[in-house]
Structures are given as structure tokens and as C-alpha cells.
Amino acid sequence: MKKVLFFILFCFLISTGTVLSQQKVWPLEDCIRYAIDNNIQIKQQVVQTEMQKNTLALSKLKLLPSLNAQVTNDFSFGRALDLLRYEYIDQNMLNDRFYVGGDLTLFQGLINYNTIRKNKYELLAGEQNLQYIKDNISLNIALAYLQILLNKELVNANSSQLQITRQQIEKTRKMVDAGSVARGNLLQIEAQAAQEEVSLINMKNQLDISYLTLTQMLELKSPEGFEIVIPVISVDTASVITGKIDDIYNLALSNRPEIKSAELKLESSKYDLKIARGGRYPSLTSSHSFGTRYSYIFNDTSNVSFKEQIKNYRNYGIGITLSVPILNGWQVNKNIKNAKLGILNSEYTLEAERKGLYKNIQQAYADAVASLKKYNASMKAVASTQESFRYTEQKFNVGMVTSVDYNAAKTQLLNAQSDMSQSKYTYIFKTKVLDFYKGLPLTLTK
């Protein structure tokens, strides 16, 4: 009985924990952290960075001498060379050879050293690429988060308009029953309500899609139970865009990972040229070796013991090899030319990244200024449209205007509210982009 009660309690705790995890309300900061921890593209770049670390480590280890061991065993039938007497005999024979040796590059045009430096810059560039991916994902998460907030406002606005229309239907029905207005007015308002219901359904669908988009970016299995924090966001109509484009750009040049990555890759390409030029120099290599052997002739009583042969036939070797490149199909010259072209291409890449950054800052700045102006204008439009709608609604209630005029006024108000919401969230996102270029963290809280 105790086991049954324990199992029921365990299942209850598990299900409760699942429900609680589904009911978690996500702030923007948690969404960004979770996406960075679980994004596949980031994980792939982490793997790539680890591979670059291994490449750097291997290039350093190449400075060490090599050492290899080799054991050879052969069994011969018939006539064979007796290594003990160094004469050919017609007997079965077993021969073992043991060898340990290697080499050490003393000089090779500093190719190994320059390869280490190149791989170091490649690793640093890879780390900046990782940060760039994280930054892009953070911005996309922020945009998807703000899209949900916008769609929520639009759903609320459409829902409020539909509620007003339904209330007006009840008022108009009473007026029709009292004979003060024609039945056509009621039919027109009911048709308007039907259209508003369709618009509300469409907006709810857009809200669901925006939830799906964000949860997919977070690598969550389903948007079911997912909810975000609704922060208090206010835009002061007296707000101004702080900072100048050139100031923001100069600040971004020093902290943006895509710029740092391009600069590091340019440095890496310069070491490619040094590596290529190293092919023109002679290489000096030392070698070292140790070897011995053992032979055994079947059915021969004169065989020397294994220990004695291993001892007697030991030999040591050390050597120096100088290799001078003379003619290698112009390969070295072509490698140098390609390395120079690689530097030129890296310079173009860096220039393109800088220009692209400046254009992005220009665009974000212009969009922020434009959206702030539009928001201020929309605020005034909403205020005046609300007053106009109240006046039209009062006249409609006493039969001074038709339902067509009433519906037009209400639609005008909804459009003004939608424009205000759109411009508000565009302004918020673009200002966050500018803050991001300044090196500030992404947050919706002050």
C-alpha cells in the first residue's frame, strides 16, 4: 500500500513540475539566454571553435621531434640470407627487425612558426564569429518578442472595437423595436460586427504565429503553455534619439564581433603570405634512429640467443639533411601570388563589413527617428480620432448619422490605434538596435 501511495505522489510531483514549467512566464532576458544555450547554429560554431583550438595545438606540437617505432617479422622458406653468417643457406628462417627513429625540423623558412601565428588568429576570428552569431540571435529574439507584444495590443484593440460594436447592436435593436430607427441600421451594424469578428480572428492567428516563431527560435517543442512577461513600455513624446551616427559607428567599430573577425582574418592572411614565402628557403632537418635485429634458423644448433643478438646488432644513427628548393613547377611563386590575393580579398571583406555596419547604423537611426515622429503624430491622431468617434457615436445614438458613418468613424479609430502601436514598437526595436551597437545589453526594462 505504501508503494502505491509513493508512486501516486511521485506521479503527482512530476505532473505538477511539468505544469509549472509550462506556466513559466519568460522575460526577454531569459529568452535570449535560453536561445543562446540551445541554438543549433551556436552549438555548431562552438564545435568549429574547438576544432580550431585543436588545429592551433597541432601546429605547436609540430615543433617537437617525431619518434616512430617499427617491428618487422618475416618467415622465409628455401634459400635465404643468413644474417648471422651473411651467407645464403637452404633452410627455413625467421628474421625480426626492430627500429625506433624520427626527425626534427631545425629550419624551414619559419613556416611552422608562422603557421602557429596564423592558426592563433583563425581561432580568435572563430571566437568572434561565435559572438556574432549570438548577437544576431539576440536581436532576432528581441524582434520576435516585440512582435508578440505588438500583436497582443492589436488583438486587444480589435477586441475592444468588437465589444463596442456588440454594445451598439443592443442599443440599435432597442431603438428598432421602439420604432425610432430603421431596421437597416441594425443589419449594417451586425454586418460590421461580423467583419470585426473576422479581423479579430485574423489578429489572434497572427498572435499565435508570433508565439510559434519565438518558441521555434528557442528550440522549444511546442508553444503550448508558453507566455512572455508583458513589460511596462512607455514612449515619451519628447524623446530624442541620443548620439550621432558617426559616434555610434566609431563605438561599434571597437566592439562589434564581425569587425573584429574581419580584422583578425586579415592578420591571418598576412601570415599565409609569410608561410608561402617560407617555401623559398632551404630546410634543415636532423634525424635520429636506433635499430637491432634477430635471426633464427630452424633445426640449427648454432643459433645465437635472442638477448645476445639484440645486444650485438644494436646500431645508432644521427644525421642532418639540407634541402634546397630549386625548381618545383613554380609552385612557390604561385602560392605567394595567391597569398597576396588572399590579403587583398581580406581587405575587401573588412571594408565591406565596415561599410555594412555603417549602413545598418544609418538605417536603424533613420528608422528610429521616423518611427518616433510617426508615433508622436499617431498619438495626436488617436486622441483626435477618439474625440471624433465619441461625437459620432452620440449623434448615431440619437439618429443624427447613419450606421455607415458610425462604422467609418470606428474603423478610422482602429486604424489610428494600430498605426500608433506599429510605430511604437518599431521605435523601441530600432533604439534597442542602436543601443546594441553601442555595446549595451538587450533589455526592455530600465
Summary of the structure (lengths in Angstrom):
residues: 446
radius of gyration: 39.5
end to end distance: 55.4
largest distance: 136.5
contacts: 1271
relative contact order: 0.13
helix: 67%
strand: 13%
